[in-house]
Amino acid sequence: MKYPKLFQASAPPLNSLFSGDKLAVMLRRTREMLLVCVATVALAGAGIAQVQPVSPLPRRPASAAPLNSDSPPLEAAPGIPLPPYGTVWILDSGEAKSRLVRMRPSDALPDKHIAKNIARNEIMILKNVSTLDLAGAASGLRLTGRPVAIFVRRAGPATQQVQPLGGVINVPSHFVLLRTRQLDDRRELCSFSFWKLGGKRTRHEDEVETSTEEIGDGRWLKLTPKQPVPDGEYAVVDMPEDATQANASAYDFGVGPISVKPEKHP
């Protein structure tokens, strides 16, 4: 059967449309379009996952109390907390109400009493004496009442760094309350005696009897006088247990009016 020429020109053979390079190009382009569609869907899904809202963790307000803060603050007396600074504080009974007074250290100076010792040796008293003195006949810190208790912030174990006459050393020591002797323009913190012909020197001091206890999990040391403290000049000292040494730093204070009559040296 023969077709007219018109149909032969407008309808080429089917195998001429999908043969050779044309078919390969169409397949490649189709595959590329499918890959682009798959990649687009994957990226869109990833983007949605990234912008999902996340609930923030609850934050503790800045003003909230720290952890383990249920325990009450350490107090020197009801309504009088111990401060977080300073080393030695004294609870003064006061005229109207109790108050907490900060104490500051003073340096004591050695006095060898050379002239008196020479005179002693001339009359065959071969026992020499030296003293450790605080400047001034009275302390600049005066209590309005009586000392109720003394609080010492502990810096470490029982072995403390003290400043004896020969320099700073680490020795076993303990805090004591001493009554100082007024001598003209100074206050005798303690004295030493030693024999000229031999023997080691011995320390002498006027210690006020106190009870000592650790408070605040050992962070503080509390010294309480066992008897009412009379008028006079006093000092809190970290004294070495070695009786041949003495700490040259003291926390001094006075109770009652300043006495103008110095005591006689023995």
C-alpha positions as CSV (number, residue, x, y, z in Angstrom):
1,M,0.0,0.0,0.0
2,K,1.4,3.4,-0.9
3,Y,0.9,6.6,1.1
4,P,0.5,10.0,-0.4
5,K,3.6,12.1,-0.4
6,L,2.0,14.5,2.1
7,F,1.9,11.9,4.8
8,Q,5.4,10.7,4.0
9,A,6.8,14.2,4.6
10,S,5.0,15.1,7.9
11,A,5.2,11.7,9.6
12,P,8.8,10.4,9.6
13,P,9.5,6.9,10.7
14,L,9.2,6.2,14.5
15,N,12.6,4.6,14.7
16,S,14.2,7.9,13.4
17,L,12.9,9.8,16.5
18,F,14.4,7.5,19.2
19,S,17.5,6.2,17.7
20,G,21.1,6.9,18.2
21,D,22.4,9.9,20.3
22,K,19.0,11.5,20.7
23,L,17.7,8.7,22.9
24,A,20.8,8.7,25.1
25,V,20.5,12.5,25.6
26,M,16.9,12.3,26.6
27,L,17.6,9.5,29.1
28,R,20.5,11.4,30.7
29,R,18.4,14.6,31.0
30,T,15.6,12.6,32.6
31,R,18.0,11.0,35.1
32,E,19.5,14.5,36.0
33,M,16.0,15.9,36.6
34,L,15.1,13.1,38.9
35,L,18.4,13.6,40.9
36,V,17.7,17.3,41.3
37,C,14.1,16.6,42.6
38,V,15.4,14.1,45.1
39,A,18.1,16.5,46.4
40,T,15.6,19.3,46.7
41,V,13.3,17.2,48.8
42,A,16.1,16.1,51.1
43,L,17.4,19.6,51.6
44,A,13.9,20.9,52.4
45,G,13.5,18.2,55.0
46,A,16.8,19.0,56.6
47,G,16.0,22.7,56.8
48,I,12.7,21.9,58.5
49,A,14.5,19.8,61.1
50,Q,17.0,22.6,61.8
51,V,14.4,25.3,62.6
52,Q,12.4,23.1,65.0
53,P,12.0,25.2,68.2
54,V,13.9,23.9,71.3
55,S,12.5,24.5,74.7
56,P,15.2,26.3,76.8
57,L,16.3,24.8,80.1
58,P,14.9,26.6,83.2
59,R,17.5,29.1,84.6
60,R,18.0,29.8,88.3
61,P,17.4,33.4,89.1
62,A,20.5,35.4,90.0
63,S,19.1,36.3,93.4
64,A,18.4,32.7,94.3
65,A,20.3,31.3,97.3
66,P,23.3,29.2,96.7
67,L,23.2,25.4,97.2
68,N,23.5,24.1,100.8
69,S,22.5,27.5,102.2
70,D,19.8,26.1,104.5
71,S,22.2,26.2,107.6
72,P,21.9,29.5,109.5
73,P,24.9,31.9,109.5
74,L,27.4,31.5,112.4
75,E,26.6,34.1,115.1
76,A,28.8,35.6,117.9
77,A,25.5,36.3,119.7
78,P,21.8,36.2,118.7
79,G,21.4,38.7,115.9
80,I,25.2,39.4,115.6
81,P,26.7,37.3,112.7
82,L,30.5,36.7,112.4
83,P,31.8,38.8,109.5
84,P,33.5,37.0,106.5
85,Y,36.6,39.1,106.9
86,G,39.1,39.9,109.7
87,T,41.0,37.6,111.9
88,V,40.2,38.4,115.6
89,W,36.9,39.8,116.8
90,I,35.8,40.5,120.4
91,L,32.3,40.5,121.7
92,D,31.8,43.6,123.9
93,S,28.9,43.6,126.4
94,G,28.6,47.3,125.7
95,E,26.7,49.9,127.7
96,A,23.3,49.4,126.0
97,K,23.7,46.2,123.9
98,S,26.4,43.8,122.8
99,R,28.6,44.7,119.8
100,L,31.3,42.9,117.8
101,V,34.6,44.8,117.7
102,R,37.4,44.0,115.2
103,M,40.9,43.8,116.7
104,R,44.1,44.6,114.8
105,P,47.6,43.3,115.5
106,S,50.3,45.4,117.2
107,D,54.0,44.6,117.1
108,A,55.9,44.0,120.4
109,L,59.5,45.0,120.8
110,P,62.1,43.2,122.9
111,D,63.8,44.9,125.8
112,K,67.0,43.3,127.2
113,H,67.2,45.5,130.3
114,I,71.0,45.7,130.0
115,A,71.5,48.2,132.7
116,K,69.4,46.3,135.3
117,N,71.1,43.0,134.4
118,I,74.5,44.5,134.9
119,A,73.5,45.8,138.3
120,R,72.1,42.4,139.2
121,N,75.4,40.7,138.2
122,E,77.4,43.1,140.3
123,I,75.6,42.0,143.5
124,M,75.9,38.3,142.5
125,I,72.3,37.9,141.3
126,L,73.2,36.1,138.1
127,K,69.6,35.8,136.9
128,N,69.1,38.0,133.9
129,V,65.7,39.3,132.7
130,S,64.3,40.5,129.3
131,T,60.8,41.6,128.3
132,L,58.6,41.8,125.2
133,D,56.8,45.1,125.3
134,L,53.9,46.9,123.5
135,A,54.3,50.6,122.9
136,G,52.2,53.0,124.9
137,A,50.8,52.9,128.4
138,A,47.4,51.9,127.2
139,S,45.8,50.4,124.1
140,G,44.0,52.6,121.6
141,L,41.1,50.1,121.5
142,R,38.8,50.5,124.5
143,L,35.8,48.4,125.3
144,T,32.7,50.1,126.6
145,G,31.7,47.0,128.6
146,R,33.3,43.7,129.4
147,P,34.7,41.2,126.9
148,V,32.1,38.3,126.6
149,A,34.0,36.2,124.1
150,I,36.9,36.4,121.6
151,F,36.6,34.9,118.1
152,V,39.6,33.9,116.1
153,R,39.4,32.9,112.4
154,R,41.6,29.8,112.0
155,A,43.9,29.9,109.0
156,G,45.0,26.3,109.2
157,P,45.9,23.4,111.6
158,A,47.2,23.7,115.1
159,T,50.7,24.5,113.9
160,Q,50.7,28.2,113.2
161,Q,53.2,30.6,111.8
162,V,54.3,32.8,114.6
163,Q,56.8,35.7,114.8
164,P,59.1,34.9,117.8
165,L,62.0,37.1,118.8
166,G,64.4,35.3,116.4
167,G,62.2,35.5,113.3
168,V,59.2,33.7,111.7
169,I,59.0,30.0,112.3
170,N,56.3,27.3,112.2
171,V,55.8,25.9,115.7
172,P,52.8,24.4,117.6
173,S,50.9,27.3,119.3
174,H,47.6,28.2,120.8
175,F,45.7,31.4,121.4
176,V,45.7,32.9,124.9
177,L,44.3,36.0,126.6
178,L,47.0,37.8,128.5
179,R,46.9,40.7,131.0
180,T,49.7,43.1,130.2
181,R,51.7,45.0,132.9
182,Q,51.7,48.8,132.5
183,L,55.2,50.3,132.9
184,D,55.5,54.0,132.2
185,D,55.2,54.4,128.4
186,R,54.9,50.7,127.6
187,R,53.0,47.5,128.4
188,E,54.9,44.3,129.2
189,L,53.4,41.5,127.2
190,C,55.7,38.8,128.7
191,S,59.1,38.4,130.3
192,F,62.0,35.9,130.1
193,S,64.4,34.9,132.8
194,F,67.6,32.9,132.4
195,W,70.7,32.2,134.6
196,K,74.0,33.7,133.6
197,L,75.8,30.4,134.5
198,G,73.7,28.3,132.3
199,G,70.2,26.9,131.6
200,K,67.6,27.9,129.1
201,R,65.5,30.9,129.4
202,T,61.9,30.6,130.6
203,R,58.9,32.7,129.5
204,H,56.5,34.2,132.1
205,E,53.1,35.8,131.4
206,D,49.9,36.7,133.2
207,E,47.3,34.5,131.4
208,V,43.6,35.0,131.9
209,E,41.8,31.7,132.4
210,T,39.5,31.0,129.5
211,S,37.6,28.1,128.0
212,T,38.4,27.3,124.3
213,E,36.2,25.7,121.8
214,E,36.0,25.2,118.0
215,I,32.9,26.4,116.2
216,G,31.7,26.6,112.6
217,D,33.2,23.2,111.7
218,G,36.6,24.3,113.1
219,R,36.8,27.5,111.1
220,W,36.6,29.6,114.2
221,L,38.1,29.4,117.7
222,K,36.1,30.9,120.5
223,L,37.8,32.0,123.8
224,T,35.4,32.7,126.7
225,P,36.8,34.2,130.0
226,K,35.8,32.0,132.9
227,Q,35.5,35.0,135.2
228,P,34.5,38.7,134.5
229,V,37.5,40.5,133.2
230,P,38.5,43.4,135.5
231,D,39.7,46.8,134.3
232,G,43.2,46.8,132.7
233,E,45.2,46.2,129.6
234,Y,45.0,42.9,127.7
235,A,46.2,41.2,124.6
236,V,45.2,38.1,122.5
237,V,48.3,36.3,121.4
238,D,49.0,33.1,119.4
239,M,51.7,31.9,121.8
240,P,54.1,29.1,121.0
241,E,53.9,26.1,123.2
242,D,57.7,26.2,123.4
243,A,58.3,28.3,126.6
244,T,61.6,29.6,125.3
245,Q,59.8,31.5,122.5
246,A,57.1,34.2,122.3
247,N,55.0,35.7,119.5
248,A,55.9,39.3,118.8
249,S,52.5,40.1,117.3
250,A,49.5,40.7,119.6
251,Y,45.9,41.9,119.4
252,D,45.7,44.4,122.3
253,F,42.7,46.1,123.9
254,G,41.8,47.9,127.1
255,V,38.9,47.5,129.6
256,G,37.6,50.4,131.6
257,P,39.3,53.8,132.1
258,I,43.0,54.2,131.4
259,S,45.1,53.8,134.4
260,V,47.8,56.5,134.9
261,K,49.6,54.7,137.7
262,P,52.1,52.2,136.3
263,E,52.8,49.0,138.0
264,K,56.2,48.3,139.5
265,H,58.5,45.8,137.8
266,P,59.3,42.9,140.1
